[in-house]
Amino acid sequence: MSTERNTGKKPPELSHGVTHMFKALSYSLAGLLCALKTSTAFRQECLVLLVLCAVLLLTGKGFEQWLLCVCAWLAVMAAELLNSALEEAFNLITTDYSPGVKAGKDMASAAVFVLMIVNAGVWLHVFGRDILALVSGGAGS
C-alpha cells in the first residue's frame, strides 16, 4: 500500500543544465519567501543579520571579521530553515502527540541553539575589545 497522496498534479518534469539551475534557484527563493511569511524565528534572525551588519560597519571591522560573523550567523539561519522544514514534515506525519516527533522537533531546535552558542563565541572574539572599551570608557580597536 502506497503512502503517497494523490493530489491530481503531475510531478515536475526533470530539467538539466541551465534550466535546472534556474528552477533550483526559484525553489530556493520560494523557500526563503515561505520562511519570511510563516516563521517568526526566521524573521527575527533576518533582523539580527541586519543589526549585525550595521554593528560591523559602525565598528569598522575588516573583511575577515565580516566574513566570520556573517557566515556564522547565516549558518544559524540555515539551521532555522531546516528546523522549520522538519517541523512542517513532522506535522504532516501526525497531529497527535508523539514522543518521537517531539524528540525530533526538539533536536532540530537544539541544532539552532548550538549554532547560536557558536555565534556568541565568534561575536565575543570579534567585538570583545569593543565591548571592553565601552565598559571601561576607552576607544575600541
Buried (B, 14 or more C-beta within 10 A) or exposed (E): EEEEEEEEEEEEEEEEEEEEEEBEEEEEEEEEEBBEEEBEBBEEBBEBBEEBBEBBEEBEBEEEBBEBBBEBBEBBBBBBBEBBBBBEEBEEEEEEEEEEBEEBBEEBBEBBEEBBEBBEEBBEEBBEBBEEBEEEEEEEE
